[in-house]
Every structure is written in structure tokens, then in C-alpha cells.
Amino acid sequence: MKRDRRIVCIGECMLEFSEHGAGNFKLGFAGDTFNTAWYLRACLGADWAVDYVTAVGDDHYSAQMLFFCQANKIGTDHIKAIPNHRQGLYVIRQADGDRHFTYWRGQAAAKKLADDIDFLNTAFEGVRLIYFSGITLAILDDDGRERLLAAVELAKAKGSLVAFDPNERPALWASKTVMTTTIEQAAGLADFVLPTFPDEQLHFSDKNPEAVAMRYLKLGVREVVVKNGADAALVATSAERNFVSPHGGVTAVDPTGAGDSFNGAYLAARLQNILPAFAAAQAHVVAGVVITQPGALVPMDRFAGKA
């Protein structure tokens, strides 16, 4: 596959048990960068390759996850199995009109995805776009983060584009200082950064979406898209600012994966040379479909031709 048609997403795909009625749970697979890989695959033609880079265990459910990827044409050539490890697991419980998450990550193989820099360099060789997130970094130890960022930097020097979602999750980090410092270090390597305003306001004290965009642009980012839930997204470059509103009249059922789907659709559009404001409009359309369905992953055939 030529560089201009191959994308890799790096991170953790977890086992998801979601409640469907009292005491009934459904097994699925999800995770922030995996969700984005799903929507990249959904919005791009068959002449594009979307690969997922992670580590899994050597158990039955890890094998099921690999089969799930392959069945949905997400590449698995750079997923490695770690003996005596498992995938991370989370349970979604509905209560008091909201979703509540409980996580188990103690033996998660994905925490070791960056233990071998040669593995990363091979996975990133000759790709058009590398996508990762703050959660990808948060689950790694200090050495793993250093190796991952070094591999991303090397790939960028060889011509790959880099996209990054800060996706701040303080519970996964040793401290707020480590989190914010590492996120800004990673963002400084990126061509595209796709933050979420309420998170940035909380953790970086940005007063408005414009402040978020300016902070990342000053780090050398080429293009920043500040998501803001049901409000307009701000698309910012050094030359222009555009607020792009989602379509109205959508009744939200489940917001899980909305931001990840926006990221996937936006990047798919930009890779096909659609201008940033129009790419954001298309991303809103995709996210608008996702929030009307339960779960993070909506069948891909719903999105053919969206980008």
C-alpha cells in the first residue's frame, strides 16, 4: 500500500460490556483511538488501508478482537500478542439517567504496546497519517511514552502526517503536571490536533475555544479543531478561523464515541483534500448519526460516502 493510502491508529481497544436491560450485558470492542479507526475506515474508500497498532493478550477474547478487526477491514498486521496478559475491560451501567463506567486495566496488554521501538518504527513505516491520543500516552510508562513519541517524530521526519486528540483523563496519569506537559509535548509533533473545549478549559484553564486553538497553534500545530459538544466546532489555522455548527434536530440517545467519530470523519475528509470548514461540517453529520445509536460503533455502511 502506497504512503498516500495508509493510516495507522495507535492505542487501546478494550472489551466493552454494556447493559441492555436489567442484568443483561452485551460484549463489544471499543476505545478512543479504535473508535476513530472505525470511522476512518467507514468514511474512506477501499483503496485506503486503516491499520490498528496495539498489543493484546493470548486469550480467547483477544483472538475475538483480532477477528472483529479483520471482519471489518481494519488491519491487524501490527497488533502483537503479549503472553499472560489480557485486554482491558470496562462495564457501562445505566443509572440515574446517565452512563457510569467501571474499568479493569491491571493486566492490559496495551500498556506494553510501546515496549519495543523497532515494533513501532516498523508499524509507522511509509504511512500517510499516524493518529494517537492522550489516552494512548496515559496507559504507558515513562519509557514507553518516550519510545512512542520518538517513533512518531521519526515517522514525521520521513513524511508522515500526525494527528493527535489530547483526550485528557486525569485518573490515568501520575499527576496533572505530567499529563499537561506530556500532552503539549505530543501536540507539538502533530499536524492536526483535535481537542475538546470543556476538557481543555478544565485542565489548561483556557477561557474559550479560541484560546485553546491559539495555545496549540503556538506549539507549531498546523490545524486545530476544537470540538464543543452540541455547540459549534472551531477550525483554526494560522491563516483563518471558522466556527462550524452541527445540524439541528438530532435527538441524542448515547453520546459515546461522538468525538471519536468526529475525528475519524474529519481526518478522512482532510485526507481527501476537502477544505477544513467543509470537513468539519461532514464530521458533524457523522457524529450526529452516532449519538442517535447506542454504543460507540455504528455499522460502517451507514457512512459510505460521508467524506
C-alpha positions as CSV (number, residue, x, y, z in Angstrom):
1,M,0.0,0.0,0.0
2,K,1.4,3.4,-1.0
3,R,2.1,6.1,1.6
4,D,-0.8,8.2,0.4
5,R,-3.3,5.5,1.1
6,R,-2.3,4.0,4.5
7,I,-3.3,5.2,8.0
8,V,-2.3,3.8,11.4
9,C,-4.1,4.5,14.7
10,I,-2.4,3.6,18.0
11,G,-3.9,2.9,21.3
12,E,-6.0,0.5,23.3
13,C,-9.0,-1.5,22.2
14,M,-10.9,-2.7,25.3
15,L,-13.6,-5.3,25.9
16,E,-16.8,-3.4,26.5
17,F,-19.7,-4.8,28.4
18,S,-22.8,-2.6,28.1
19,E,-26.0,-3.1,30.0
20,H,-29.1,-4.0,27.9
21,G,-31.9,-4.4,30.4
22,A,-31.6,-5.5,34.0
23,G,-28.7,-7.9,34.4
24,N,-28.2,-8.4,30.7
25,F,-24.8,-7.3,29.2
26,K,-23.6,-7.2,25.6
27,L,-20.0,-7.8,24.7
28,G,-18.3,-5.3,22.3
29,F,-15.0,-3.7,21.5
30,A,-14.2,0.0,21.8
31,G,-11.6,2.5,22.8
32,D,-11.0,6.1,21.8
33,T,-8.4,5.6,19.0
34,F,-10.1,2.3,17.9
35,N,-13.4,4.2,17.5
36,T,-11.6,6.7,15.3
37,A,-10.0,4.0,13.3
38,W,-13.6,2.5,12.8
39,Y,-14.9,5.8,11.4
40,L,-11.8,6.4,9.3
41,R,-12.5,3.0,7.7
42,A,-16.2,3.8,7.3
43,C,-15.6,7.1,5.6
44,L,-12.8,6.1,3.3
45,G,-12.9,4.0,0.1
46,A,-11.5,0.5,-0.3
47,D,-8.3,2.0,-1.8
48,W,-7.3,3.2,1.6
49,A,-5.8,1.0,4.4
50,V,-6.6,1.7,8.0
51,D,-4.4,-0.3,10.5
52,Y,-4.7,-0.5,14.2
53,V,-1.5,-0.7,16.3
54,T,-1.7,-2.1,19.8
55,A,-0.9,-5.1,22.0
56,V,-3.4,-7.8,23.0
57,G,-3.3,-10.8,25.2
58,D,-3.1,-14.5,24.3
59,D,-6.6,-15.4,25.4
60,H,-9.9,-16.1,23.7
61,Y,-11.2,-12.6,23.9
62,S,-8.0,-11.1,22.4
63,A,-8.5,-13.5,19.5
64,Q,-12.1,-12.4,19.1
65,M,-10.9,-8.8,18.9
66,L,-8.5,-9.6,16.1
67,F,-11.2,-11.4,14.2
68,F,-13.5,-8.4,14.7
69,C,-10.9,-6.1,13.2
70,Q,-10.3,-8.3,10.2
71,A,-14.0,-8.8,9.6
72,N,-14.4,-5.0,9.4
73,K,-11.3,-4.5,7.2
74,I,-9.2,-2.9,9.9
75,G,-5.6,-4.1,9.5
76,T,-4.1,-6.2,12.3
77,D,-0.5,-6.8,10.9
78,H,0.9,-4.6,13.7
79,I,-1.0,-5.9,16.7
80,K,1.2,-8.0,18.9
81,A,0.2,-10.6,21.4
82,I,1.7,-10.4,24.9
83,P,1.8,-13.8,26.8
84,N,0.0,-13.9,30.1
85,H,-1.8,-10.6,29.5
86,R,-5.4,-9.7,28.7
87,Q,-7.2,-6.9,27.1
88,G,-8.5,-4.1,29.3
89,L,-12.2,-4.3,30.2
90,Y,-14.9,-1.8,31.1
91,V,-18.5,-2.1,32.0
92,I,-21.2,0.6,31.2
93,R,-24.0,0.8,33.6
94,Q,-27.1,3.0,33.1
95,A,-28.3,4.7,36.3
96,D,-29.8,8.0,37.3
97,G,-30.3,8.9,33.7
98,D,-26.6,8.7,32.8
99,R,-23.9,6.2,31.9
100,H,-21.4,5.0,34.6
101,F,-18.1,3.4,33.7
102,T,-16.0,0.8,35.7
103,Y,-12.6,-0.1,34.3
104,W,-10.2,-3.1,34.8
105,R,-6.8,-2.5,33.3
106,G,-4.3,-4.3,35.6
107,Q,-3.2,-6.9,33.1
108,A,-4.0,-4.9,30.0
109,A,-1.5,-5.9,27.2
110,A,-1.9,-2.5,25.5
111,K,0.1,-0.9,28.3
112,K,3.1,-2.7,26.7
113,L,2.4,-1.6,23.1
114,A,5.5,0.7,23.1
115,D,8.0,-1.6,24.8
116,D,9.8,-2.2,21.5
117,I,10.7,0.8,19.4
118,D,11.5,-1.4,16.4
119,F,7.9,-2.7,16.5
120,L,6.7,0.9,16.4
121,N,9.1,2.1,13.7
122,T,8.0,-0.9,11.5
123,A,4.4,-0.1,12.1
124,F,4.8,3.5,11.1
125,E,7.0,2.9,8.1
126,G,5.6,4.6,4.9
127,V,2.3,5.7,6.3
128,R,0.3,8.8,5.3
129,L,-1.2,9.5,8.7
130,I,-0.5,8.5,12.3
131,Y,-3.2,9.0,14.8
132,F,-2.9,8.7,18.6
133,S,-4.4,10.3,21.8
134,G,-3.7,11.4,25.3
135,I,-5.1,8.1,26.5
136,T,-2.6,6.2,24.3
137,L,0.1,8.0,26.2
138,A,-1.5,7.8,29.6
139,I,-1.6,4.0,29.7
140,L,2.2,3.7,29.0
141,D,5.0,4.0,31.5
142,D,7.5,6.8,31.1
143,D,9.9,4.9,28.9
144,G,7.0,3.7,26.7
145,R,5.9,7.3,26.2
146,E,9.4,8.3,25.2
147,R,9.7,5.5,22.7
148,L,6.3,6.2,21.2
149,L,6.9,9.9,20.8
150,A,10.4,9.2,19.3
151,A,8.8,6.8,16.8
152,V,6.2,9.4,15.8
153,E,8.8,12.1,15.4
154,L,10.9,9.8,13.2
155,A,7.9,9.0,11.0
156,K,7.0,12.6,10.7
157,A,10.6,13.4,9.6
158,K,10.1,10.8,6.9
159,G,7.0,12.5,5.6
160,S,4.1,11.1,7.6
161,L,1.3,13.4,8.9
162,V,0.4,13.2,12.6
163,A,-3.0,13.7,14.2
164,F,-3.5,13.9,18.0
165,D,-6.5,14.1,20.3
166,P,-5.4,15.3,23.8
167,N,-8.3,13.4,25.4
168,E,-7.4,14.2,29.0
169,R,-8.2,11.5,31.6
170,P,-6.5,12.6,34.8
171,A,-7.2,9.3,36.6
172,L,-4.8,7.6,34.2
173,W,-1.9,10.0,34.9
174,A,0.5,10.2,37.9
175,S,-0.2,13.9,38.2
176,K,-1.8,16.8,36.4
177,T,1.6,18.3,35.7
178,V,2.8,15.1,34.0
179,M,-0.4,15.0,32.0
180,T,-0.4,18.5,30.7
181,T,3.3,18.6,30.0
182,T,3.2,15.3,28.0
183,I,0.1,16.3,26.1
184,E,1.7,19.5,24.9
185,Q,4.9,17.7,24.0
186,A,2.8,15.3,21.9
187,A,0.8,18.1,20.4
188,G,4.0,19.8,19.3
189,L,4.7,16.8,17.0
190,A,1.2,17.0,15.4
191,D,-0.1,18.5,12.1
192,F,-3.7,18.1,13.3
193,V,-4.9,18.5,17.0
194,L,-8.5,17.7,17.8
195,P,-9.2,18.8,21.4
196,T,-12.5,19.1,23.3
197,F,-13.2,22.5,24.8
198,P,-14.6,21.6,28.2
199,D,-11.6,19.3,28.9
200,E,-9.1,22.0,27.8
201,Q,-10.9,24.6,29.9
202,L,-10.8,22.3,32.9
203,H,-7.2,21.2,32.6
204,F,-5.4,24.1,30.9
205,S,-7.7,27.0,32.1
206,D,-8.5,28.1,28.5
207,K,-11.3,30.7,28.6
208,N,-12.8,29.9,25.2
209,P,-12.3,27.7,22.1
210,E,-10.1,30.5,20.5
211,A,-7.7,30.3,23.5
212,V,-7.5,26.5,23.0
213,A,-6.7,26.9,19.3
214,M,-4.1,29.7,19.9
215,R,-2.3,27.6,22.5
216,Y,-1.9,24.7,20.2
217,L,-1.1,26.8,17.1
218,K,1.8,28.4,19.1
219,L,3.2,24.9,19.7
220,G,3.6,24.6,15.9
221,V,0.4,22.7,15.1
222,R,-0.8,23.3,11.5
223,E,-4.5,22.8,12.1
224,V,-6.6,22.7,15.3
225,V,-10.2,21.6,15.5
226,V,-11.8,22.4,18.9
227,K,-14.9,20.3,19.5
228,N,-17.5,21.6,21.8
229,G,-20.4,19.1,22.1
230,A,-23.6,20.4,20.6
231,D,-22.1,23.8,20.0
232,A,-20.0,24.9,17.0
233,A,-16.6,23.4,16.5
234,L,-13.8,25.9,15.9
235,V,-11.5,25.1,12.9
236,A,-8.3,27.1,13.2
237,T,-5.1,27.5,11.2
238,S,-2.5,30.3,11.2
239,A,-4.5,32.0,8.4
240,E,-8.2,31.5,9.3
241,R,-10.8,30.8,12.0
242,N,-14.2,29.2,11.2
243,F,-16.9,28.2,13.6
244,V,-18.9,25.2,12.1
245,S,-22.2,24.3,13.8
246,P,-23.7,20.8,13.8
247,H,-27.1,20.3,12.1
248,G,-30.0,20.8,14.4
249,G,-32.9,18.4,15.1
250,V,-30.9,15.5,16.3
251,T,-32.1,13.7,19.4
252,A,-29.2,12.2,21.3
253,V,-29.6,8.7,22.6
254,D,-26.0,7.9,23.6
255,P,-23.0,10.3,23.2
256,T,-20.4,7.5,23.4
257,G,-17.9,7.8,20.6
258,A,-19.2,11.1,19.3
259,G,-15.9,12.9,19.5
260,D,-14.0,9.9,18.2
261,S,-16.3,9.6,15.2
262,F,-16.0,13.4,14.5
263,N,-12.2,12.9,14.5
264,G,-12.4,10.0,12.1
265,A,-14.7,11.7,9.7
266,Y,-12.8,15.0,9.8
267,L,-9.5,13.3,9.1
268,A,-11.0,11.2,6.3
269,A,-12.3,14.3,4.6
270,R,-9.0,16.2,5.0
271,L,-7.0,13.3,3.6
272,Q,-9.2,13.6,0.5
273,N,-8.4,17.4,0.2
274,I,-11.7,18.6,1.5
275,L,-11.3,22.1,2.9
276,P,-11.2,22.3,6.8
277,A,-14.6,24.0,7.3
278,F,-16.4,21.6,5.0
279,A,-14.5,18.7,6.6
280,A,-15.9,19.8,10.0
281,A,-19.4,20.0,8.6
282,Q,-19.2,16.4,7.3
283,A,-17.7,15.3,10.7
284,H,-20.7,16.8,12.4
285,V,-23.0,14.8,10.2
286,V,-21.3,11.6,11.1
287,A,-21.2,12.4,14.8
288,G,-24.9,13.3,14.6
289,V,-25.7,9.8,13.4
290,V,-23.5,8.2,16.1
291,I,-25.3,9.9,19.0
292,T,-28.7,8.6,17.8
293,Q,-27.5,5.0,18.3
294,P,-26.4,3.1,21.4
295,G,-22.7,2.3,21.7
296,A,-19.6,3.8,20.2
297,L,-19.5,1.8,16.9
298,V,-22.4,2.3,14.4
299,P,-22.3,-0.1,11.4
300,M,-20.0,1.3,8.8
301,D,-22.5,1.1,5.9
302,R,-24.3,4.0,7.5
303,F,-21.5,6.3,6.5
304,A,-20.5,5.3,2.9
305,G,-19.7,8.5,1.0
306,K,-19.8,10.8,4.1
307,A,-16.3,12.0,3.4
